Amino acid sequence: MKTILELETGEKFEGINFGFNSSTTGELVFQTGITGYPETITDPSYAGQLIVFTTPLINNYGFPKDIINNYNINEAIESDKPSCKAIIVQEFTENSSHYNAQKSFKEWLVKNEIIAIL
């Protein structure tokens, strides 16, 4: 689905939404890590923000399966729910491959109401 990212300055960037179908506002921030997009999206320090991933490809290793410890905490991600409002990526692949990947990242984004712009 076609979507628009509009900045305070009035600049507009057209993209494709591959996540939750909605609109939002928030602070635009960037993340430069080469790996760790599931951890970043679930990191509470990104609460209410729109994260731009500088890594060229997102979802190449999928979304990790839950690893629940003795304290009922999922060790695969930073928190049980995402904190950011949206992610912006340069490239997204549907074909992830990793022994630990269990969930569809795209389905997880929709379920957790995260807008995802390509």
N, CA and C of each residue as an Amber inpcrd file, in Angstrom:
protein
   354
   0.8300000  -1.1670000   0.0000000   0.0000000   0.0000000   0.0000000
   0.8880000   1.2490000   0.0000000   0.5840000   2.1860000  -0.8670000
   1.3290000   3.4350000  -0.9720000   1.1550000   4.2420000   0.3190000
   2.2510000   4.8450000   0.7830000   2.1990000   5.6560000   1.9950000
   3.1380000   6.8470000   1.8520000   2.9170000   7.8700000   2.6560000
   3.7150000   9.0930000   2.6050000   4.3220000   9.3550000   3.9790000
   5.6200000   9.6470000   4.0010000   6.2920000  10.1270000   5.2010000
   6.4550000  11.6300000   5.0150000   5.7980000  12.4080000   5.8710000
   5.8650000  13.8660000   5.7600000   6.5790000  14.4340000   6.9790000
   7.5990000  15.2540000   6.7220000   8.3610000  15.8780000   7.7930000
   7.7380000  17.2100000   8.1920000   8.1580000  17.7490000   9.3360000
   7.6770000  19.0570000   9.7920000   7.9220000  20.1490000   8.7640000
   8.9800000  20.0060000   7.9980000   9.3580000  21.0070000   6.9980000
   8.4390000  20.9960000   5.7850000   7.5890000  19.9830000   5.7010000
   6.6980000  19.8490000   4.5560000   7.2320000  18.9090000   3.4930000
   8.4910000  18.4830000   3.6340000   9.0560000  17.5180000   2.6790000
   8.2800000  16.2080000   2.7820000   8.0230000  15.6000000   1.6210000
   7.2740000  14.3470000   1.5780000   8.0860000  13.2780000   0.8590000
   8.0300000  12.0730000   1.4130000   8.7160000  10.9260000   0.8330000
   7.6920000   9.8150000   0.6410000   7.5890000   9.3290000  -0.5730000
   6.6260000   8.2770000  -0.8850000   7.2620000   6.9100000  -0.6680000
   6.4880000   6.0000000  -0.1060000   6.9650000   4.6500000   0.1150000
   5.8230000   3.6570000   0.0700000   6.1250000   2.4380000   0.4710000
   5.1330000   1.3630000   0.5200000   5.0450000   0.8800000   1.9610000
   3.8320000   0.8010000   2.4870000   3.6260000   0.3010000   3.8390000
   3.4750000  -1.2180000   3.7790000   4.3680000  -1.9320000   4.4570000
   4.2600000  -3.3910000   4.5160000   3.9170000  -3.8680000   5.9280000
   3.5560000  -2.9270000   6.7970000   3.1840000  -3.2720000   8.1650000
   1.7260000  -2.9590000   8.4290000   1.4550000  -2.4370000   9.6200000
   0.0970000  -2.0970000  10.0400000  -0.3950000  -0.8960000   9.2410000
  -1.6280000  -0.9670000   8.7650000  -2.1970000   0.0910000   7.9380000
  -2.8310000   1.1610000   8.8200000  -2.1060000   2.2630000   9.0280000
  -2.5880000   3.3480000   9.8670000  -1.7440000   4.5830000   9.5810000
  -1.9760000   5.6340000  10.3270000  -1.1220000   6.8160000  10.2490000
  -0.6880000   7.1720000  11.6630000   0.4100000   7.9170000  11.7730000
   0.9370000   8.2590000  13.0860000   1.8060000   9.5010000  12.9850000
   2.1900000  10.0220000  14.1150000   3.1550000  11.1120000  14.1980000
   4.1800000  10.7330000  15.2490000   5.3430000  11.3470000  15.1800000
   6.3590000  11.0600000  16.1800000   7.7100000  11.5920000  15.7760000
   8.6560000  11.4340000  16.6610000  10.0270000  11.8610000  16.4200000
  10.7190000  10.8390000  15.5220000  11.3880000  11.3290000  14.4950000
  12.1220000  10.4720000  13.5650000  13.5470000  10.3030000  14.0900000
  13.9500000   9.0540000  14.3330000  15.2940000   8.7420000  14.8310000
  15.9120000   7.6820000  13.9270000  17.2090000   7.4730000  14.0510000
  17.8460000   6.4500000  13.2200000  18.5950000   5.4530000  14.0830000
  18.7970000   4.2790000  13.5150000  19.5060000   3.1860000  14.1800000
  20.5250000   2.6480000  13.1930000  21.7940000   2.6000000  13.6080000
  22.8740000   2.2360000  12.6880000  23.3960000   0.8130000  12.8640000
  22.8190000   0.0390000  13.7580000  23.2970000  -1.3220000  13.9730000
  23.0980000  -2.2020000  12.7480000  24.0340000  -3.1110000  12.5330000
  23.9500000  -4.0050000  11.3780000  22.9420000  -5.1240000  11.6330000
  22.8350000  -5.5390000  12.8800000  21.8510000  -6.5550000  13.2680000
  21.0590000  -6.0210000  14.4590000  20.0600000  -6.7480000  14.8620000
  19.3270000  -6.3980000  16.0710000  18.0410000  -5.6360000  15.8610000
  17.4530000  -5.7340000  14.6590000  16.1940000  -5.0000000  14.4530000
  15.0700000  -5.4810000  15.3700000  14.9400000  -6.7860000  15.7030000
  13.8790000  -7.1760000  16.6430000  14.0950000  -6.5550000  18.0320000
  15.3600000  -6.5100000  18.4550000  15.6760000  -5.9290000  19.7510000
  15.4150000  -4.4250000  19.7550000  15.7640000  -3.7540000  18.6650000
  15.5550000  -2.3090000  18.5660000  14.0760000  -1.9680000  18.6280000
  13.2700000  -2.6740000  17.8680000  11.8380000  -2.3810000  17.8070000
  11.1600000  -2.6030000  19.1590000  11.6790000  -3.5270000  19.9590000
  11.0800000  -3.8150000  21.2630000  11.8000000  -3.1120000  22.4100000
  12.7460000  -2.2410000  22.1050000  13.4930000  -1.4920000  23.1200000
  12.6460000  -0.3090000  23.6050000  12.3170000  -0.2520000  24.8990000
  11.4790000   0.8360000  25.4220000  12.0660000   2.2380000  25.2260000
  13.3640000   2.3520000  25.0060000  13.9560000   3.6810000  24.8060000
  13.4930000   4.3250000  23.4970000  12.9020000   3.5380000  22.5960000
  12.3790000   4.0640000  21.3300000  10.8710000   4.3390000  21.4030000
  10.3260000   4.4460000  22.5920000   8.8800000   4.6380000  22.7650000
   8.3810000   5.8650000  22.0070000   7.3500000   5.6480000  21.1980000
   6.7070000   6.7330000  20.4720000   7.4700000   7.2720000  19.2810000
   8.5770000   6.6480000  18.9230000   9.4130000   7.1580000  17.8400000
   9.2280000   6.3750000  16.5480000   9.6580000   6.9850000  15.4490000
   9.6850000   6.3590000  14.1300000  11.1510000   6.0640000  13.8400000
  11.5030000   4.8010000  13.7150000  12.9060000   4.4000000  13.5860000
  13.2810000   4.2050000  12.1220000  14.3160000   4.9130000  11.6950000
  14.8890000   4.7110000  10.3630000  16.0810000   3.7770000  10.5350000
  16.0270000   2.6120000   9.8950000  17.1430000   1.6680000   9.9400000
  18.1010000   1.9910000   8.8010000  19.3750000   2.2230000   9.1350000
  20.3620000   2.5320000   8.0980000  20.9120000   1.2680000   7.4490000
  20.6930000   0.1160000   8.0690000  21.0940000  -1.1540000   7.4670000
  20.3050000  -1.3560000   6.1780000  20.9760000  -1.7240000   5.0890000
  20.2760000  -1.8300000   3.8050000  19.1510000  -2.8600000   3.7630000
  19.2770000  -3.9750000   4.4740000  18.3010000  -5.0630000   4.3460000
  17.7400000  -5.4520000   5.7080000  16.4260000  -5.4720000   5.7940000
  15.7460000  -5.8740000   7.0290000  14.9470000  -7.1520000   6.7560000
  14.9520000  -8.0390000   7.7240000  14.2500000  -9.3270000   7.7350000
  15.0430000 -10.4400000   7.0670000  16.3300000 -10.2510000   6.8520000
  17.1150000 -11.3290000   6.2570000  17.2580000 -12.5170000   7.2060000
  17.1570000 -12.2900000   8.5180000  17.2120000 -13.4190000   9.4450000
  15.9150000 -13.6090000  10.2320000  14.8410000 -12.9750000   9.7870000
  13.5220000 -13.2290000  10.3640000  13.3200000 -12.6410000  11.7460000
  12.3060000 -13.1410000  12.4180000  11.9940000 -12.7190000  13.7850000
  12.1920000 -13.9230000  14.6860000  12.9330000 -13.7660000  15.7840000
  13.3180000 -14.9310000  16.5890000  12.1560000 -15.5920000  17.3200000
  12.3300000 -16.8890000  17.5480000  11.3530000 -17.6070000  18.3660000
  11.4880000 -17.1370000  19.8120000  10.4310000 -17.2830000  20.5610000
  10.4360000 -16.8770000  21.9630000  11.3670000 -17.7790000  22.7650000
  12.1710000 -17.1560000  23.6120000  13.0390000 -17.8830000  24.5420000
  12.6560000 -17.3920000  25.9380000  11.7790000 -18.1330000  26.6000000
  11.2450000 -17.7230000  27.8980000  12.0950000 -18.3380000  29.0110000
  12.6180000 -17.4800000  29.9020000  13.4490000 -17.9820000  30.9980000
  12.5960000 -18.3200000  32.2290000  13.2500000 -18.6710000  33.3280000
  12.5520000 -19.0750000  34.5560000  11.7200000 -17.9550000  35.1730000
  11.9890000 -16.7180000  34.7840000  11.2550000 -15.5660000  35.3230000
  10.1510000 -15.1040000  34.3700000   9.8490000 -15.9330000  33.3770000
   8.8180000 -15.6580000  32.3680000   9.1540000 -14.4290000  31.5170000
  10.4360000 -14.2250000  31.2720000  10.9040000 -13.1090000  30.4520000
  11.4140000 -13.6630000  29.1270000  11.0000000 -13.0430000  28.0450000
  11.4490000 -13.4540000  26.7160000  12.8470000 -12.8850000  26.4690000
  13.8440000 -13.7400000  26.4200000  15.2270000 -13.3040000  26.2460000
  15.5920000 -13.0180000  24.7900000  14.6970000 -13.3090000  23.8640000
  14.9870000 -13.0960000  22.4430000  14.8290000 -11.6350000  22.0350000
  14.0400000 -10.8800000  22.7970000  13.7860000  -9.4720000  22.4800000
  13.8980000  -8.6420000  23.7630000  13.8180000  -7.3260000  23.6400000
  14.0160000  -6.4390000  24.7860000  12.7990000  -6.3290000  25.7000000
  11.6010000  -6.4170000  25.1410000  10.3760000  -6.3710000  25.9400000
   9.2780000  -7.1190000  25.1890000   8.1890000  -7.3920000  25.8690000
   7.1180000  -8.1920000  25.2670000   6.4130000  -7.5080000  24.1090000
   6.4030000  -6.1900000  24.1130000   5.7040000  -5.4420000  23.0610000
   6.6310000  -4.3890000  22.4790000   6.4040000  -4.0380000  21.2390000
   7.2030000  -2.9700000  20.6380000   6.8630000  -1.6240000  21.2690000
   7.8260000  -0.7240000  21.2560000   7.6230000   0.6030000  21.8230000
   7.5450000   1.6800000  20.7540000   8.1620000   1.4410000  19.6150000
   8.1530000   2.4420000  18.5470000   6.7930000   2.4560000  17.8550000
   6.5450000   3.5240000  17.0880000   5.2910000   3.6350000  16.3440000
   5.4330000   3.1330000  14.9140000   6.6410000   3.2750000  14.3580000
   6.8450000   2.8960000  12.9530000   8.3160000   2.6140000  12.7070000
   8.5670000   1.8630000  11.6320000   9.9370000   1.6680000  11.1580000
   9.9940000   2.0840000   9.6910000  11.1600000   2.5750000   9.2910000
  11.3940000   2.9550000   7.9000000  12.6530000   2.2220000   7.4610000
  12.5620000   1.4950000   6.3530000  13.6830000   0.6820000   5.8900000
  13.9670000   0.9520000   4.4170000  15.1900000   0.6300000   4.0120000
  15.5680000   0.7770000   2.6050000  15.1240000  -0.4240000   1.7850000
  15.2580000  -1.6100000   2.3830000  14.9090000  -2.8420000   1.6700000
  14.3750000  -3.8610000   2.6640000  13.3160000  -4.5560000   2.2770000
  12.6970000  -5.5800000   3.1110000  12.5700000  -6.8480000   2.2860000
  12.9840000  -7.9690000   2.8490000  12.8370000  -9.2380000   2.1410000
  11.7860000 -10.1030000   2.8300000  11.0080000 -10.7850000   2.0300000
  10.0210000 -11.7420000   2.5530000  10.6950000 -13.0760000   2.8700000
  11.8840000 -13.2910000   2.3180000  12.5660000 -14.5870000   2.4110000
  13.6620000 -14.5590000   3.4630000  13.2770000 -14.6830000   4.7180000
  14.2730000 -14.7140000   5.7850000  14.7820000 -16.1370000   5.9700000
  15.9990000 -16.2300000   6.5060000  16.5880000 -17.5470000   6.7120000
  17.5070000 -17.5180000   7.9280000  17.0970000 -18.2200000   8.9750000
  17.9200000 -18.3550000  10.1750000  17.3470000 -19.4990000  10.9980000
  18.2130000 -20.2740000  11.6340000  17.7450000 -21.4200000  12.4050000
  16.8350000 -21.0030000  13.5650000  16.9830000 -19.7760000  14.0440000
  16.2070000 -19.3050000  15.1860000  14.9320000 -18.5590000  14.7800000
  14.7370000 -18.3360000  13.4880000  13.5530000 -17.6030000  13.0240000
  12.3220000 -18.4950000  13.1180000  11.2960000 -17.9750000  13.7340000
  10.0770000 -18.7600000  13.8940000   8.8480000 -18.0160000  13.4010000
   8.8190000 -16.7170000  13.6090000   7.6360000 -15.9280000  13.2950000
   7.8230000 -15.1610000  11.9990000   6.7250000 -14.8290000  11.3690000
   6.7510000 -13.9290000  10.2230000   6.8860000 -12.5130000  10.7630000
   7.9620000 -11.8330000  10.3910000   8.2010000 -10.4700000  10.8580000
   7.0780000  -9.5390000  10.4080000   6.6540000  -9.7070000   9.1790000
   5.5750000  -8.8790000   8.6320000   4.2830000  -9.0770000   9.4360000
   3.9180000 -10.3120000   9.7230000   2.7200000 -10.5960000  10.5160000
   2.8580000 -10.0490000  11.9340000   4.0670000 -10.1390000  12.4940000
   4.3250000  -9.6210000  13.8370000   4.1310000  -8.1100000  13.8680000
   4.5970000  -7.4040000  12.8270000   4.4160000  -5.9510000  12.7440000
   2.9340000  -5.5890000  12.7250000   2.1570000  -6.2840000  11.9110000
   0.7190000  -6.0080000  11.8060000   0.0260000  -6.3050000  13.1370000
   0.3240000  -7.4560000  13.7210000  -0.2900000  -7.8450000  14.9990000
  -0.0080000  -6.8140000  16.0880000   1.1910000  -6.2450000  16.0620000
   1.5960000  -5.2840000  17.0860000   1.3930000  -3.8260000  16.6680000
   0.6740000  -3.6340000  15.5660000   0.2780000  -2.3080000  15.0850000
   1.4650000  -1.3720000  14.8400000   2.4780000  -1.9050000  14.1690000
   3.6500000  -1.1150000  13.8020000   3.5950000  -0.8250000  12.3080000
   3.6000000   0.4450000  11.9640000   3.6560000   0.8670000  10.5670000
   5.0690000   0.5930000  10.0680000   5.1970000   0.0850000   8.8680000
   6.5140000  -0.2280000   8.3020000   6.5750000   0.3220000   6.8810000
   7.5120000   1.2250000   6.6480000   7.6110000   1.9020000   5.3560000
   8.8740000   1.4680000   4.6330000   8.6920000   1.1300000   3.3870000
   9.7830000   0.7160000   2.5050000   9.9700000   1.7980000   1.4660000
